[in-house]
Amino acid sequence: MKGIILHGGQGTRLRPLTYAGPKQLIPIANKPVSQYVLEDLISLGIKEVAIVLGETFPELVREYYGDGSRFGVKITYINQGRALGIAHAVSLCKDFVAEDDFVVYLGDNIFQHGIAKYASSFVNGRLDSMILLKEVEEPQRFGVAKLDGNGKLLRLVEKPKEYVSNFAVVGVYFFSPSFFRIVGKLKPSWRNELEITDAIQLMTDDGYKVGYSLVDGWWADTGKKNDILALNATILDERIQSRIDGKTLNSRIEGRVRIGEGTIIENSTVRGPAIIGGNTRVINSHIGPYTSIGDSCIITRSSIEYSIIMDNTSIEEILNLEESLVGRNAKIKSNSNAKKSLKLHVSDYSEVEV
């Protein structure tokens, strides 16, 4: 089996942060969202992965993942450019897939328990396609599946304007190479895109063997700031283990906290779950809980909670920063003694004085 990671989209709901880079590279617990996807694929034994690039800073994706060797996988890059739909993106991977089964994984999705059990169901069932479903409260945001009373898959509808069902088609799709015999029959939807749900519906109509599985545990689609912060808190809570590779001077570490090499925590409190990257300085400050601080940051005389602070950022004299998403190389400082809480959504290389 081969893997395809879709790394496109403009991330409009995460602007201004996505003016500086793709949404899939936003870090969750100091690791890009799409790296969780790549690691999940690798856990299946997949050795070859294609990353389909969009228009939003594709060079940053290439720079981060390289040829894949540091992750133990071979990465091929395929340029989609303008977003013309998931089915269109997958159609560009025909030569990469060749005669193998493959899994398509949206680069901004994370599953609590990964997708290993679903991959096994697809292979053991000798299916041509398999989708994953999750019951949601806002089905109009997703492609949805209509099931009959016996649980049989009847039809799929992409982002329905009228209610169809609460079962969202989540961001993983399994296919045999027969997909490429279908995709040429597709016509653009009302969104002027080639929809993956239409492709799977055609496979069903043409007699291909299509199945589905219901997702166990949580599934996160990181489309908005609140989604990112909530997922960061969840990952910190479930996956972070205590490890102190830096130095703590006259400081208090509470709960599960990971501190990177070269980092110095001085006269400060860090309350877990929290992660602080390498070569960062935290002085006279309070960090956490549910907070991720990146590499090479400087935090002085500040309090930060339930936030993501990315690499090379400095924060000074901010007494209450919470529920914030702060980009790389940003500078946040106070010129007053204001004690009110701040909630920021700041892009890379921004400077904010409050």
Sequence and secondary structure as in RCSB ss.txt:
>XXXX:A:sequence
MKGIILHGGQGTRLRPLTYAGPKQLIPIANKPVSQYVLEDLISLGIKEVAIVLGETFPELVREYYGDGSRFGVKI
TYINQGRALGIAHAVSLCKDFVAEDDFVVYLGDNIFQHGIAKYASSFVNGRLDSMILLKEVEEPQRFGVAKLDGN
GKLLRLVEKPKEYVSNFAVVGVYFFSPSFFRIVGKLKPSWRNELEITDAIQLMTDDGYKVGYSLVDGWWADTGKK
NDILALNATILDERIQSRIDGKTLNSRIEGRVRIGEGTIIENSTVRGPAIIGGNTRVINSHIGPYTSIGDSCIIT
RSSIEYSIIMDNTSIEEILNLEESLVGRNAKIKSNSNAKKSLKLHVSDYSEVEV
>XXXX:A:secstr
 EEEEEE    GGGTTGGGSS GGGSEETTEEHHHHHHHHHHHTT  EEEEEEESS HHHHHHHHTTSGGGTSEE
EEEEEES   HHHHHHTTHHHHTTS EEEEETTEEETT SHHHHHHHHHTT SEEEEEEE S GGGSEEEEE TT
  EEEEEES SS   SEEEEEEEEE TTHHHHGGG    TTSS  HHHHHHHHHHTT  EEEEE  S EEE  SH
HHHHHHHHHHHHHH   EE SEEES EEESSEEE TT EEES EEESSEEE SS EEES EE SSEEE TT EEE
S EEES EE TT EEES S EES EE TT EEE SS   S B  EE TT EEE 
